[in-house]
């Protein structure tokens, strides 16, 4: 596995697709999933099969995908609570009286959220951060936003290292505060870290200006995507659009 962000460094057809194609594909796929009626269960099965095929093609290890799915935990908890707190007609499930609308709402959140998260994992695991920025640039995202995102990616590890060193320094001085003390120490550390990052940003900006920075970063990529790459990259999203349309027709 690569240390370049969330990228899983293997050779696969999905990795070779340009970032701008994958970004558009992710947007279209998520749009199709979200627009699908929750009661049309077969449609979500189709989406899951297509995502599974993409994960296999991308050669992503199952443990990596499952670990990254942990980001969905808050939505999972919310979905599990819905059948118990929602109102309306009741339905008996394994002896429990659950709200019928709550069960459908929980399925809606769980299915759409999981598919969206897996699609995002597929993008992040097959595309390096620099490639993502270049893809956003190719999609005509404002240059200022691309520059901000570029600096964020570049200095995220620097800020993370600062935070780690502050924690080590605190513990090496015998700090044994309880839960409330830990919160106070973390809050103080975040304040100091903000001041350090702000001062570092001023120094970097001054250094850039002294090197004739004009307010626009050098272009990250000059290579576009070929027609065949667009066709391959958008195959799954276009199929998802067809499934969403069929699901809406069936649901009418």
C-alpha positions in Angstrom: 0.0 0.0 0.0 1.2 3.5 -0.8 1.9 6.3 1.6 0.4 8.8 -0.9 -2.8 9.6 0.9 -5.4 6.9 0.7 -4.1 5.5 -2.5 -3.7 1.7 -2.8 -0.7 1.4 -5.1 -1.5 -1.5 -7.4 -1.7 -1.7 -11.2 -5.3 -1.9 -12.5 -7.5 -0.5 -15.3 -9.3 1.6 -12.8 -6.1 3.2 -11.6 -5.3 4.2 -15.2 -8.5 6.1 -15.8 -7.9 9.9 -15.5 -9.0 11.6 -12.3 -11.5 13.9 -14.0 -13.3 10.9 -15.5 -13.6 9.2 -12.2 -14.8 12.4 -10.5 -17.6 12.8 -13.0 -18.4 9.1 -12.8 -18.7 9.4 -9.0 -21.0 12.3 -9.2 -23.3 10.6 -11.8 -23.3 7.3 -9.9 -24.2 9.0 -6.5 -26.9 11.1 -8.3 -28.4 7.9 -9.7 -28.4 6.1 -6.3 -29.9 9.0 -4.4 -32.7 9.5 -7.0 -33.7 5.8 -6.8 -36.9 5.1 -4.7 -36.0 3.2 -1.6 -38.8 0.6 -2.1 -37.2 -0.7 -5.4 -34.8 -3.1 -3.8 -33.6 -4.8 -6.9 -32.1 -1.5 -8.1 -29.8 -1.3 -5.1 -28.7 -4.9 -5.8 -27.7 -3.8 -9.3 -25.7 -0.9 -8.0 -24.0 -3.2 -5.5 -23.0 -5.7 -8.2 -21.5 -3.0 -10.3 -19.5 -1.5 -7.4 -18.3 -5.0 -6.5 -17.1 -5.6 -10.1 -15.3 -2.2 -10.0 -13.6 -3.1 -6.7 -12.5 -6.4 -8.1 -11.2 -4.8 -11.3 -9.3 -2.2 -9.1 -7.7 -5.1 -7.1 -8.6 -3.4 -3.8 -8.1 -5.7 -0.8 -11.4 -6.4 1.1 -9.8 -5.6 4.5 -8.9 -2.1 3.2 -12.4 -1.4 2.0 -14.0 -2.8 5.2 -11.8 -0.6 7.4 -12.6 2.5 5.5 -16.3 1.7 5.7 -16.0 2.6 9.4 -16.5 6.2 8.5 -20.1 5.3 7.9 -20.7 4.3 11.5 -22.6 7.4 12.6 -25.1 7.0 9.7 -25.4 3.3 10.6 -26.3 4.1 14.2 -28.9 6.7 13.0 -30.4 4.1 10.6 -30.7 1.5 13.3 -32.5 4.0 15.6 -35.0 5.1 13.0 -37.4 2.1 13.3 -37.8 2.7 17.0 -38.3 6.5 17.0 -40.4 7.0 13.8 -44.2 7.2 14.0 -46.9 5.6 11.8 -48.1 2.0 11.3 -46.2 -0.7 13.2 -44.8 -3.9 11.9 -43.5 -6.9 13.9 -39.9 -8.0 13.3 -38.6 -10.8 15.4 -41.1 -9.9 18.1 -40.2 -6.2 18.0 -42.8 -3.6 17.1 -41.1 -1.2 14.7 -42.4 1.7 12.6 -43.0 0.7 9.0 -41.9 4.1 7.7 -38.9 3.9 10.0 -37.8 0.5 8.6 -38.0 1.9 5.1 -36.2 5.0 6.1 -33.4 3.0 7.8 -33.0 0.9 4.6 -32.9 4.1 2.5 -30.2 5.6 4.7 -28.2 2.4 5.0 -28.4 1.4 1.3 -27.7 4.7 -0.3 -25.1 5.8 2.3 -23.2 2.5 2.0 -23.1 2.6 -1.8 -22.0 6.3 -1.8 -19.2 5.6 0.7 -18.0 2.5 -1.2 -17.9 4.6 -4.4 -15.9 7.3 -2.6 -13.5 4.7 -1.3 -13.0 3.4 -4.8 -12.1 6.9 -6.0 -9.7 7.7 -3.1 -8.0 4.2 -3.3 -7.3 4.4 -7.0 -6.4 8.1 -7.4 -3.5 10.0 -5.8 -4.2 13.4 -4.2 -2.2 15.2 -6.8 -4.2 13.5 -9.6 -7.5 14.4 -7.9 -6.4 18.1 -7.9 -5.3 17.9 -11.5 -8.7 16.3 -12.3 -10.5 19.2 -10.5 -8.4 21.6 -12.5 -9.3 19.9 -15.8 -13.0 20.1 -14.8 -12.5 23.9 -14.6 -12.8 24.3 -10.8 -11.7 27.9 -9.9 -7.9 28.2 -9.7 -8.1 29.7 -6.2 -10.0 26.7 -4.8 -7.5 24.3 -6.5 -4.6 26.2 -4.9 -6.3 26.0 -1.4 -6.9 22.3 -1.8 -3.3 21.8 -3.0 -1.9 23.5 0.1 -4.2 21.6 2.3 -3.1 18.3 0.9 0.6 19.3 1.0 0.6 20.6 4.6 -1.9 18.2 6.2 1.0 15.8 7.1 3.0 18.7 8.5 0.2 19.8 10.8 -0.5 16.2 11.8 3.2 15.8 12.7 3.0 18.9 14.8 0.0 17.5 16.7 1.9 14.2 17.3 5.0 16.0 18.6 2.8 18.1 21.0 1.2 15.0 22.4 4.5 13.2 22.8 5.9 16.3 24.6 2.9 16.5 26.9 3.1 12.8 27.8 6.9 12.9 28.3 6.4 15.6 31.0 4.3 13.2 33.0 0.9 14.6 32.1 -1.8 12.3 33.6 -4.9 14.4 33.4 -8.4 12.7 33.5 -11.0 12.9 30.7 -11.8 16.5 31.5 -8.1 17.3 31.7 -7.5 15.6 28.4 -10.2 17.7 26.7 -8.6 20.9 28.2 -5.2 19.9 27.0 -6.4 19.0 23.5 -8.3 22.3 23.3 -5.2 24.3 24.3 -3.1 22.3 21.8 -5.5 22.9 19.0 -5.3 26.7 19.7 -1.5 26.6 19.7 -1.6 24.5 16.5 -3.9 27.1 14.8 -1.5 29.9 15.7 1.5 28.0 14.4 -0.3 27.1 11.1 -1.4 30.7 10.6 2.1 31.9 11.1 3.5 29.2 8.8 1.0 30.2 6.2 2.1 33.9 6.4 5.7 32.8 6.0 4.9 30.6 3.0 2.9 33.3 1.3 5.7 35.8 1.8 8.2 33.3 0.4 6.0 32.7 -2.6 5.6 36.5 -3.2 9.4 36.9 -3.1 9.6 34.3 -5.8 7.2 36.3 -8.2 4.0 34.4 -7.2 1.2 36.1 -9.2 -1.8 34.4 -7.5 -2.0 31.4 -9.8 -0.4 28.1 -9.3 1.4 26.3 -12.1 -0.9 24.0 -14.0 -1.0 20.5 -12.4 -1.7 18.6 -15.6 -1.8 19.3 -19.3 -3.1 15.8 -20.3 -6.8 15.3 -21.0 -8.8 12.1 -21.2 -9.4 10.3 -24.5 -12.8 9.4 -25.8 -12.2 5.7 -25.0 -11.2 6.6 -21.4 -14.4 8.6 -21.0 -16.5 5.7 -22.4 -14.8 3.1 -20.1 -15.0 5.4 -17.0 -18.6 6.3 -17.5 -19.9 2.8 -18.3 -21.0 2.0 -14.7 -22.5 5.5 -14.0 -24.5 5.4 -17.3 -25.7 1.9 -16.4 -26.7 3.2 -13.0 -28.7 6.0 -14.6 -30.6 3.4 -16.7 -31.3 1.4 -13.5 -32.5 4.6 -11.7 -34.9 5.5 -14.6 -36.2 1.9 -14.7 -36.7 1.9 -10.9 -38.7 5.2 -11.1 -40.9 3.8 -14.0 -41.6 0.6 -12.0 -42.3 2.6 -8.8 -44.9 4.8 -10.5 
